Amino acid sequence: MSPSRFRAAAVLVAASLVLAACGGDEEPAPAPSPSPSPSPTQTTTAALTGEPTTDEEVLERPALAVKVENSPAARPQAGLAEADIVFEELVEGGITRFMALYNSTLPDAVGPIRSGRFVDAEVLPPFQAILGLSGAAPVVVEAIERAGITTVYDDGDGDPFYRESGRRAPHNLFADPADLIDAAADEVPPASPAFAYDTDLPEGAEGCPALPSPRRGPTSAPRSPAPAPAESPSCPGAGDAITIRMSGASVTGWEFDERTRTYIRSQNGEPFEDAGGDLIAADNVVVLGMRVGPGGGADPAGNPLTDTQVLGKGRGVVLRDGHWYAIRWEKADALSHFRLLDRSGRDFPLTPGRTWLHLAPAEALPEAPATTP
């Protein structure tokens, strides 16, 4: 036998002896696999605010819309401070009504709850939300049902609605939002985003020098702290405040608070507080100019129902982060969300947080105030 073949045979014999000593014909135990490192908690954004969240309950929760009264007898309202998105619309008599949408936070109570209007059938469908309301005129009920909206009406039997003592009817109907969601007969999908969000300031603010090009698209990063004055362009006065004359009887104001970096709401020149005494604040204030006038049908007093034409396109204003932006809006159909567009026709991003939108008469759309250099 050659030396090389002898060495190979010796190696084979030695290997056989080792295997026999370790248990004969048994297969060797496989090496243990390394334990996988625990993956970090996945963070995504709350659908209606664009803010980061890891709360699975929020991510799986449907959107809930509630019609809330805004006549003097209805104030102070409950639950508006916790709404993610609020639409303010004109109704009869020059007063306004809110459609408050909830997803990221559910307050203990919301109200006073009042009736629906035609505009609900064209604004609400893309949210695939549950709508809580006291009722509506028959023609409005038909429009809402044709739109396929899941509704929870007050049938007068109580649960999930209740009358709050100390308030006069009909300004005393309230509900727990969680109970409204539970009372929905239809299965409703989780809430989905309605707008683009970005923590970066967009270009084109009134009275501001040009900014570096912002990131494109939405972001899930946490909100940045307020920029230092040296890093933030100076826009003297333009984004500090806005006045929206919804009618001669209803004037909404918003004023920027540097400390909280939010806009604080007023009503007809007076502070606008919720039932707990807290001021109502918003991260974004959006005003959309559109045609508003008498529509079909009438309220119980015989007044023609107000019609707001939300389908189409028009001019608008956005206030965010202390800055004023002129935008355009469009809404192709009842199944589409409002699109907010910058001067280049791109989606205008809101800052993550709570948003109030005013469906205002076009002639009442505020113009940017003059700024001083």
C-alpha positions as a Python dict, from the first residue, in 0.01 Angstrom:
ca = {
    (1, 'M'): (0, 0, 0),
    (2, 'S'): (134, 342, -94),
    (3, 'P'): (202, 590, 191),
    (4, 'S'): (-77, 822, 74),
    (5, 'R'): (-339, 542, 69),
    (6, 'F'): (-219, 424, 413),
    (7, 'R'): (-273, 770, 562),
    (8, 'A'): (-626, 792, 414),
    (9, 'A'): (-719, 448, 555),
    (10, 'A'): (-586, 548, 896),
    (11, 'V'): (-800, 860, 897),
    (12, 'L'): (-1113, 655, 815),
    (13, 'V'): (-1042, 403, 1091),
    (14, 'A'): (-988, 679, 1347),
    (15, 'A'): (-1312, 846, 1249),
    (16, 'S'): (-1502, 514, 1288),
    (17, 'L'): (-1361, 463, 1635),
    (18, 'V'): (-1467, 812, 1740),
    (19, 'L'): (-1825, 755, 1616),
    (20, 'A'): (-1846, 418, 1793),
    (21, 'A'): (-1732, 571, 2117),
    (22, 'C'): (-2001, 836, 2088),
    (23, 'G'): (-2295, 597, 2057),
    (24, 'G'): (-2262, 360, 1773),
    (25, 'D'): (-2510, 410, 1489),
    (26, 'E'): (-2685, 717, 1640),
    (27, 'E'): (-2676, 1035, 1435),
    (28, 'P'): (-2472, 1315, 1589),
    (29, 'A'): (-2682, 1585, 1758),
    (30, 'P'): (-2716, 1888, 1534),
    (31, 'A'): (-2550, 2206, 1649),
    (32, 'P'): (-2802, 2435, 1817),
    (33, 'S'): (-2923, 2720, 1600),
    (34, 'P'): (-2857, 3067, 1737),
    (35, 'S'): (-3164, 3226, 1890),
    (36, 'P'): (-3301, 3505, 1671),
    (37, 'S'): (-3261, 3852, 1811),
    (38, 'P'): (-3593, 3996, 1917),
    (39, 'S'): (-3716, 4232, 1646),
    (40, 'P'): (-3789, 4588, 1751),
    (41, 'T'): (-4152, 4685, 1790),
    (42, 'Q'): (-4289, 4790, 1454),
    (43, 'T'): (-4389, 5156, 1449),
    (44, 'T'): (-4636, 5288, 1197),
    (45, 'T'): (-4861, 5591, 1182),
    (46, 'A'): (-5212, 5655, 1306),
    (47, 'A'): (-5434, 5677, 1000),
    (48, 'L'): (-5606, 6010, 1065),
    (49, 'T'): (-5320, 6204, 1225),
    (50, 'G'): (-5005, 6068, 1060),
    (51, 'E'): (-4842, 6040, 1403),
    (52, 'P'): (-4628, 5740, 1502),
    (53, 'T'): (-4802, 5468, 1702),
    (54, 'T'): (-4744, 5108, 1807),
    (55, 'D'): (-5094, 5070, 1951),
    (56, 'E'): (-5252, 4774, 1773),
    (57, 'E'): (-5595, 4879, 1893),
    (58, 'V'): (-5557, 5213, 1715),
    (59, 'L'): (-5425, 5048, 1400),
    (60, 'E'): (-5724, 4811, 1387),
    (61, 'R'): (-5990, 5063, 1492),
    (62, 'P'): (-6234, 5198, 1231),
    (63, 'A'): (-6290, 5568, 1187),
    (64, 'L'): (-6590, 5708, 1375),
    (65, 'A'): (-6764, 6027, 1260),
    (66, 'V'): (-7007, 6211, 1487),
    (67, 'K'): (-7226, 6511, 1398),
    (68, 'V'): (-7178, 6771, 1672),
    (69, 'E'): (-7386, 7085, 1715),
    (70, 'N'): (-7232, 7433, 1727),
    (71, 'S'): (-7519, 7664, 1816),
    (72, 'P'): (-7472, 7883, 2126),
    (73, 'A'): (-7702, 7649, 2324),
    (74, 'A'): (-7475, 7354, 2244),
    (75, 'R'): (-7158, 7504, 2391),
    (76, 'P'): (-6939, 7391, 2550),
    (77, 'Q'): (-6920, 7068, 2352),
    (78, 'A'): (-6765, 6742, 2471),
    (79, 'G'): (-6505, 6540, 2283),
    (80, 'L'): (-6394, 6791, 2018),
    (81, 'A'): (-6044, 6830, 2164),
    (82, 'E'): (-5975, 6458, 2105),
    (83, 'A'): (-6097, 6445, 1743),
    (84, 'D'): (-5832, 6363, 1482),
    (85, 'I'): (-6011, 6546, 1199),
    (86, 'V'): (-6300, 6790, 1222),
    (87, 'F'): (-6501, 6929, 931),
    (88, 'E'): (-6692, 7252, 997),
    (89, 'E'): (-6988, 7314, 765),
    (90, 'L'): (-7266, 7570, 738),
    (91, 'V'): (-7622, 7471, 822),
    (92, 'E'): (-7947, 7666, 844),
    (93, 'G'): (-7963, 8001, 1021),
    (94, 'G'): (-7597, 8082, 959),
    (95, 'I'): (-7470, 7850, 1235),
    (96, 'T'): (-7218, 7576, 1176),
    (97, 'R'): (-7205, 7207, 1255),
    (98, 'F'): (-6908, 6978, 1305),
    (99, 'M'): (-6836, 6634, 1170),
    (100, 'A'): (-6574, 6506, 1415),
    (101, 'L'): (-6372, 6197, 1320),
    (102, 'Y'): (-6206, 5976, 1580),
    (103, 'N'): (-5945, 5704, 1552),
    (104, 'S'): (-5627, 5761, 1752),
    (105, 'T'): (-5812, 5867, 2069),
    (106, 'L'): (-6163, 5802, 2193),
    (107, 'P'): (-6298, 6050, 2450),
    (108, 'D'): (-6538, 5937, 2720),
    (109, 'A'): (-6822, 6141, 2568),
    (110, 'V'): (-6903, 6338, 2255),
    (111, 'G'): (-7188, 6581, 2193),
    (112, 'P'): (-7430, 6742, 2171),
    (113, 'I'): (-7505, 6511, 1879),
    (114, 'R'): (-7734, 6642, 1606),
    (115, 'S'): (-7865, 6551, 1262),
    (116, 'G'): (-7695, 6484, 931),
    (117, 'R'): (-7684, 6691, 612),
    (118, 'F'): (-7638, 6627, 239),
    (119, 'V'): (-7267, 6710, 263),
    (120, 'D'): (-7210, 6403, 483),
    (121, 'A'): (-7304, 6171, 196),
    (122, 'E'): (-7025, 6320, -18),
    (123, 'V'): (-6750, 6381, 240),
    (124, 'L'): (-6767, 6064, 448),
    (125, 'P'): (-6765, 5765, 203),
    (126, 'P'): (-6385, 5750, 143),
    (127, 'F'): (-6326, 5732, 520),
    (128, 'Q'): (-6537, 5411, 535),
    (129, 'A'): (-6640, 5539, 877),
    (130, 'I'): (-6925, 5474, 1115),
    (131, 'L'): (-7151, 5780, 1141),
    (132, 'G'): (-7320, 5862, 1470),
    (133, 'L'): (-7605, 6114, 1446),
    (134, 'S'): (-7941, 6199, 1600),
    (135, 'G'): (-8128, 6157, 1271),
    (136, 'A'): (-8185, 6352, 948),
    (137, 'A'): (-8454, 6476, 713),
    (138, 'P'): (-8594, 6190, 497),
    (139, 'V'): (-8419, 6318, 182),
    (140, 'V'): (-8089, 6332, 369),
    (141, 'V'): (-8137, 5982, 512),
    (142, 'E'): (-8191, 5857, 158),
    (143, 'A'): (-7869, 6028, 39),
    (144, 'I'): (-7668, 5883, 328),
    (145, 'E'): (-7806, 5533, 268),
    (146, 'R'): (-7734, 5555, -106),
    (147, 'A'): (-7376, 5647, -19),
    (148, 'G'): (-7340, 5318, 170),
    (149, 'I'): (-7245, 5481, 501),
    (150, 'T'): (-7275, 5271, 817),
    (151, 'T'): (-7495, 5473, 1054),
    (152, 'V'): (-7594, 5465, 1420),
    (153, 'Y'): (-7910, 5676, 1471),
    (154, 'D'): (-8076, 5777, 1794),
    (155, 'D'): (-8402, 5580, 1793),
    (156, 'G'): (-8520, 5729, 2120),
    (157, 'D'): (-8462, 5410, 2319),
    (158, 'G'): (-8136, 5523, 2477),
    (159, 'D'): (-7827, 5303, 2443),
    (160, 'P'): (-7579, 5397, 2302),
    (161, 'F'): (-7716, 5754, 2328),
    (162, 'Y'): (-7814, 5932, 2647),
    (163, 'R'): (-7953, 6269, 2754),
    (164, 'E'): (-7727, 6477, 2974),
    (165, 'S'): (-7895, 6639, 3268),
    (166, 'G'): (-7850, 7013, 3304),
    (167, 'R'): (-7890, 7078, 2930),
    (168, 'R'): (-8211, 7149, 2743),
    (169, 'A'): (-8330, 6926, 2459),
    (170, 'P'): (-8242, 6897, 2178),
    (171, 'H'): (-7898, 7017, 2285),
    (172, 'N'): (-7838, 6736, 2535),
    (173, 'L'): (-7784, 6419, 2329),
    (174, 'F'): (-7447, 6253, 2398),
    (175, 'A'): (-7275, 5917, 2353),
    (176, 'D'): (-6958, 5732, 2441),
    (177, 'P'): (-6767, 5692, 2109),
    (178, 'A'): (-6664, 5337, 2198),
    (179, 'D'): (-7031, 5248, 2241),
    (180, 'L'): (-7113, 5400, 1900),
    (181, 'I'): (-6850, 5178, 1738),
    (182, 'D'): (-6983, 4872, 1918),
    (183, 'A'): (-7339, 4955, 1810),
    (184, 'A'): (-7258, 4956, 1439),
    (185, 'A'): (-7438, 4669, 1268),
    (186, 'D'): (-7195, 4644, 975),
    (187, 'E'): (-6833, 4534, 982),
    (188, 'V'): (-6619, 4839, 905),
    (189, 'P'): (-6249, 4820, 805),
    (190, 'P'): (-5971, 4996, 997),
    (191, 'A'): (-5926, 5366, 928),
    (192, 'S'): (-5701, 5461, 638),
    (193, 'P'): (-5514, 5788, 567),
    (194, 'A'): (-5698, 6077, 408),
    (195, 'F'): (-5405, 6317, 357),
    (196, 'A'): (-5029, 6324, 309),
    (197, 'Y'): (-4825, 6413, 618),
    (198, 'D'): (-4467, 6536, 652),
    (199, 'T'): (-4276, 6692, 939),
    (200, 'D'): (-4070, 6903, 698),
    (201, 'L'): (-4199, 7249, 611),
    (202, 'P'): (-4319, 7271, 249),
    (203, 'E'): (-4196, 7548, 24),
    (204, 'G'): (-4413, 7841, -74),
    (205, 'A'): (-4524, 7987, 260),
    (206, 'E'): (-4660, 8341, 232),
    (207, 'G'): (-4405, 8601, 335),
    (208, 'C'): (-4124, 8344, 372),
    (209, 'P'): (-3792, 8316, 190),
    (210, 'A'): (-3743, 8004, -18),
    (211, 'L'): (-3675, 7685, 177),
    (212, 'P'): (-3448, 7398, 75),
    (213, 'S'): (-3640, 7138, -121),
    (214, 'P'): (-3838, 6925, 126),
    (215, 'R'): (-3850, 6547, 130),
    (216, 'R'): (-4110, 6407, -103),
    (217, 'G'): (-4396, 6199, 34),
    (218, 'P'): (-4529, 6125, 381),
    (219, 'T'): (-4308, 6036, 674),
    (220, 'S'): (-4360, 5827, 984),
    (221, 'A'): (-4087, 6004, 1183),
    (222, 'P'): (-4185, 6166, 1512),
    (223, 'R'): (-4257, 6536, 1497),
    (224, 'S'): (-3944, 6747, 1517),
    (225, 'P'): (-3915, 6993, 1801),
    (226, 'A'): (-3983, 7356, 1717),
    (227, 'P'): (-3690, 7484, 1506),
    (228, 'A'): (-3464, 7747, 1650),
    (229, 'P'): (-3535, 8099, 1518),
    (230, 'A'): (-3208, 8101, 1325),
    (231, 'E'): (-3313, 7785, 1138),
    (232, 'S'): (-3673, 7890, 1065),
    (233, 'P'): (-3755, 8141, 791),
    (234, 'S'): (-3915, 8462, 906),
    (235, 'C'): (-4276, 8502, 792),
    (236, 'P'): (-4386, 8804, 993),
    (237, 'G'): (-4754, 8776, 1072),
    (238, 'A'): (-4866, 8561, 779),
    (239, 'G'): (-4915, 8233, 962),
    (240, 'D'): (-4991, 8369, 1307),
    (241, 'A'): (-5370, 8386, 1280),
    (242, 'I'): (-5669, 8348, 1052),
    (243, 'T'): (-6033, 8459, 1061),
    (244, 'I'): (-6294, 8255, 873),
    (245, 'R'): (-6634, 8421, 827),
    (246, 'M'): (-6851, 8119, 772),
    (247, 'S'): (-7154, 8352, 795),
    (248, 'G'): (-7256, 8677, 959),
    (249, 'A'): (-7351, 8475, 1267),
    (250, 'S'): (-7053, 8240, 1277),
    (251, 'V'): (-6694, 8364, 1269),
    (252, 'T'): (-6415, 8117, 1347),
    (253, 'G'): (-6069, 8231, 1450),
    (254, 'W'): (-5740, 8050, 1496),
    (255, 'E'): (-5425, 8193, 1654),
    (256, 'F'): (-5083, 8028, 1662),
    (257, 'D'): (-4939, 7951, 2004),
    (258, 'E'): (-4559, 7941, 1995),
    (259, 'R'): (-4535, 7744, 2319),
    (260, 'T'): (-4745, 7447, 2203),
    (261, 'R'): (-4684, 7497, 1829),
    (262, 'T'): (-5059, 7461, 1771),
    (263, 'Y'): (-5345, 7687, 1665),
    (264, 'I'): (-5600, 7784, 1931),
    (265, 'R'): (-5962, 7826, 1823),
    (266, 'S'): (-6201, 8109, 1902),
    (267, 'Q'): (-6571, 8149, 1817),
    (268, 'N'): (-6710, 8495, 1736),
    (269, 'G'): (-6412, 8653, 1911),
    (270, 'E'): (-6446, 8447, 2231),
    (271, 'P'): (-6225, 8158, 2352),
    (272, 'F'): (-6366, 7823, 2238),
    (273, 'E'): (-6347, 7574, 2523),
    (274, 'D'): (-6466, 7217, 2558),
    (275, 'A'): (-6684, 7090, 2841),
    (276, 'G'): (-6375, 7028, 3053),
    (277, 'G'): (-6258, 7388, 3021),
    (278, 'D'): (-5973, 7313, 2780),
    (279, 'L'): (-5911, 7527, 2473),
    (280, 'I'): (-5952, 7357, 2136),
    (281, 'A'): (-5621, 7326, 1950),
    (282, 'A'): (-5524, 7209, 1601),
    (283, 'D'): (-5195, 7131, 1431),
    (284, 'N'): (-5338, 7209, 1086),
    (285, 'V'): (-5607, 7459, 991),
    (286, 'V'): (-5746, 7407, 639),
    (287, 'V'): (-5998, 7638, 472),
    (288, 'L'): (-6158, 7523, 145),
    (289, 'G'): (-6355, 7777, -56),
    (290, 'M'): (-6665, 7635, -228),
    (291, 'R'): (-7020, 7718, -331),
    (292, 'V'): (-7259, 7719, -35),
    (293, 'G'): (-7631, 7796, -68),
    (294, 'P'): (-7986, 7665, -30),
    (295, 'G'): (-8039, 7302, -131),
    (296, 'G'): (-8322, 7054, -160),
    (297, 'G'): (-8541, 6967, 136),
    (298, 'A'): (-8610, 7160, 455),
    (299, 'D'): (-8547, 7137, 827),
    (300, 'P'): (-8833, 7082, 1079),
    (301, 'A'): (-8892, 7460, 1091),
    (302, 'G'): (-8936, 7474, 714),
    (303, 'N'): (-8600, 7641, 639),
    (304, 'P'): (-8432, 7521, 317),
    (305, 'L'): (-8145, 7286, 392),
    (306, 'T'): (-7803, 7431, 320),
    (307, 'D'): (-7612, 7269, 35),
    (308, 'T'): (-7231, 7274, 21),
    (309, 'Q'): (-7089, 7171, -316),
    (310, 'V'): (-6785, 6969, -219),
    (311, 'L'): (-6737, 6800, -557),
    (312, 'G'): (-6515, 6990, -798),
    (313, 'K'): (-6217, 7212, -730),
    (314, 'G'): (-6127, 7548, -587),
    (315, 'R'): (-5887, 7759, -385),
    (316, 'G'): (-5788, 7701, -25),
    (317, 'V'): (-5560, 7799, 259),
    (318, 'V'): (-5352, 7584, 497),
    (319, 'L'): (-5193, 7704, 821),
    (320, 'R'): (-4934, 7472, 974),
    (321, 'D'): (-4630, 7527, 1200),
    (322, 'G'): (-4692, 7902, 1210),
    (323, 'H'): (-4691, 7935, 830),
    (324, 'W'): (-4960, 8031, 577),
    (325, 'Y'): (-4993, 7846, 245),
    (326, 'A'): (-5219, 7914, -50),
    (327, 'I'): (-5332, 7582, -200),
    (328, 'R'): (-5583, 7439, -441),
    (329, 'W'): (-5822, 7156, -363),
    (330, 'E'): (-6008, 6905, -572),
    (331, 'K'): (-6253, 6622, -505),
    (332, 'A'): (-6339, 6410, -805),
    (333, 'D'): (-6638, 6222, -661),
    (334, 'A'): (-6804, 6109, -340),
    (335, 'L'): (-6567, 5811, -310),
    (336, 'S'): (-6254, 6028, -324),
    (337, 'H'): (-6091, 6225, -44),
    (338, 'F'): (-6022, 6596, -81),
    (339, 'R'): (-5683, 6643, -246),
    (340, 'L'): (-5480, 6938, -120),
    (341, 'L'): (-5241, 7059, -390),
    (342, 'D'): (-4948, 7300, -392),
    (343, 'R'): (-4876, 7546, -671),
    (344, 'S'): (-4700, 7274, -870),
    (345, 'G'): (-4998, 7038, -849),
    (346, 'R'): (-4832, 6803, -600),
    (347, 'D'): (-5001, 6676, -284),
    (348, 'F'): (-4957, 6933, -11),
    (349, 'P'): (-4843, 6765, 314),
    (350, 'L'): (-4997, 6848, 648),
    (351, 'T'): (-4794, 6830, 966),
    (352, 'P'): (-4870, 6516, 1170),
    (353, 'G'): (-5140, 6589, 1426),
    (354, 'R'): (-5499, 6708, 1452),
    (355, 'T'): (-5662, 6883, 1156),
    (356, 'W'): (-5966, 7112, 1131),
    (357, 'L'): (-6113, 7172, 784),
    (358, 'H'): (-6362, 7449, 710),
    (359, 'L'): (-6599, 7404, 415),
    (360, 'A'): (-6635, 7777, 369),
    (361, 'P'): (-6821, 7994, 116),
    (362, 'A'): (-6575, 8078, -162),
    (363, 'E'): (-6633, 8449, -114),
    (364, 'A'): (-6527, 8416, 252),
    (365, 'L'): (-6192, 8251, 176),
    (366, 'P'): (-5933, 8456, 367),
    (367, 'E'): (-5648, 8619, 180),
    (368, 'A'): (-5296, 8614, 322),
    (369, 'P'): (-5234, 8924, 532),
    (370, 'A'): (-4974, 9171, 417),
    (371, 'T'): (-4636, 9102, 574),
    (372, 'T'): (-4355, 9337, 661),
    (373, 'P'): (-3994, 9266, 564),
}
